[in-house]
């Protein structure tokens, strides 16, 4: 909360979250040229964080990351509103579940 840079360096995933929030804002603004980058980010997040949680034996965070990454990936593919809304809810729900588990 104090924006103390040395304390933020102890948790480098903060910067990944800031980058994801920036990409989310750009997607809300309709920058469709970022879709390949978003798809890569979803696959990278699923691979990296999924592997990290799998090696630590944490099944629930791994499922949350998988739900978030799959929702993010499919929200860049679907063109009609109903599947897009389902994919967006899956992505937001998975990442919200992961965020709430990281503070408990």
GUMARMI-683309 format. One record per residue: x, y, z of N, C-alpha, C in turn; residue in one letter. Coordinates in steps of 0.001 Angstrom, whole numbers, plus 500000, padded with zeros to 6 digits. Example, Ala and Ser with C-alpha at 12.3 -4.5 7.8 and 13.67 -1.06 7.14 Angstrom:
2
513190494310507800512300495500507800513200496700507800A
512850497750507080513670498940507140512900500030507870S
end
This chain:
104
500811498801500000500000500000500000500854501262500000X
502073501161500550502911502340500643503720502581499371X
503619501652498374504383501746497129505882501817497400X
506334501018498352507750500933498687508398499940497726X
509272500437496847509837499606495793510661498431496321X
511503498587497339512235497408497846511320496316498411X
510207496714499034509269495701499528508536495026498368X
508294495784497300507630495202496142508535494213495423X
509832494377495524510755493448494885510747492088495572X
510251492018496805510123490728497485509038489869496851X
508077490505496205506972489796495546506904490247494090X
507677489605493212507741490081491819506469489840491015X
505533489010491516504292488799490788503418490048490788X
503748491032491621503027492306491609503167492975490242X
504359492920489677504603493565488387503866492835487263X
503750491525487384502978490757486415501502491123486502X
501014491333487705499630491767487891499390493160487337X
500346494047487498500226495403486946500190495345485419X
501057494522484836501060494370483373499744493768482893X
499208492794483624497922492189483244496787493198483362X
496812494022484380495775495043484533495846496047483384X
497043496422482973497214497332481842496699496708480550X
497016495425480332496512494734479150494994494620479184X
494431494411480360492977494352480496492312495665480152X
492924496755480576492376498079480232492435498312478726X
493543497901478107493646498056476659492619497186475927X
492342495995476460491314495154475846489934495772475996X
489660496377477145488370497046477315488211498222476358X
489321498824475988489276499929475035489156499450473589X
489243498147473380489027497588472056490266497478471187X
491423497354471775492659497220471002492804495742470617X
492250495384469461492227493975469073493565493498468531X
494478494395468251495794493969467777496605493305468890X
496134493396470123496822492753471243496395491306471464X
495443490799470675494945489444470887496041488380470850X
496993488412469901498056487395469950498895487478471227X
499162488681471703499907488832472955499107488307474140X
497804488556474154496949488080475231496889486554475216X
496795485967474031496770484503473937498080483904474415X
499202484538474064500493484062474560500566484205476068X
500073485306476597500097485533478047499254484494478776X
498126484124478196497275483106478813497978481754478808X
498589481393477690499291480113477620500518480110478527X
501244481215478576502411481318479444502008481247480915X
500934481938481270500463481904482654500010480528483071X
499309479843482187498870478485482490500064477560482623X
501014477673481711502192476803481768503072477076482967X
503368478344483214504291478684484292503662478496485670X
502535479143485896501915479045487222501313477665487464X
500765477041486405500242475694486561501335474715486951X
502485474819486291503610473952486640504127474249488044X
504179475522488396504652475907489719503754475331490816X
502450475453490646501530474908491649501501473385491615X
501665472790490446501654471334490355502861470736491076X
504033471342490919505220470808491578505158470984493091X
504380471955493564504224472151495003503056471352495567X
502333470650494705501223469826495159499985470609495554X
499813471806495012498653472638495332497656472540494186X
496668471686494351495714471413493282494714472553493082X
494211473121494163493179474156494043493690475414493335X
494878475953493681495367477102492912495661476752491456X
496062475503491211496320475096489838495027475108489022X
493929474664489619492639474700488933492189476144488709X
492442477015489687492077478431489537492860479081488401X
494150478781488305494960479327487219494484478789485882X
494157477506485844493670476910484596492361477560484163X
491455477774485093490181478415484752490408479841484258X
491275480573484927491555481944484513492218482020483153X
493184481147482902493891481178481624493000480730480474X
492203479694480700491295479232479649490237480291479348X
489718480924480387488750481998480175489352483169479425X
490577483527479766491251484623479075491502484275477615X
491967483068477371492246482652475992490975482650475148X
489913482038475659488690481937474873487942483264474767X
488209484206475639487561485509475490488142486302474325X
489303485887473806489847486530472611489435485812471336X
488793484641471463488416483853470284486944484015469927X
486055483994470928484622484011470663484174485346470086X
483221485280469161482702486485468528481302486852469004X
480505485859469417479162486176469898479208486449471401X
478198487143471872478249487673473225478070486625474324X
477227485626474116476966484659475190478209483819475501X
478869483195474502480094482465474841481196483380475365X
481236484604474865482224485567475350481988485896476813X
480734486064477202480420486356478601480766485173479504X
480499483957479037480841482769479825482351482656479987X
483099482889478903484556482820478970485121483915479880X
484566485108479789485041486203480639484741485933482112X
483563485394482391483238485049483785484129483936484300X
484433482954483451485338481882483855486726482436484157X
487210483321483291488531483916483510488590484774484752X
487605485628484921487587486493486108487370485687487379X
486509484685487302486267483844488477487498483070488896X
488218482515487925489429481769488247490509482650488853X
490713483812488264491740484708488791491324485326490134X
490028485564490323489561486069491626489734485005492701X
489478483745492327489691482669493285491160482542493653X
492022482672492670493458482619492928493900483792493821X
493358484970493554493723486139494351493247486005495800X
492060485466496008491582485306497385492338484227498120X
492799483202497413493588482155498066494989482625498425X
495508483602497709496871484053497988496927484911499264X
495781485427499723495773486227500946495343485443502170X
494987484187501992494535483436503171495640482625503779X
end
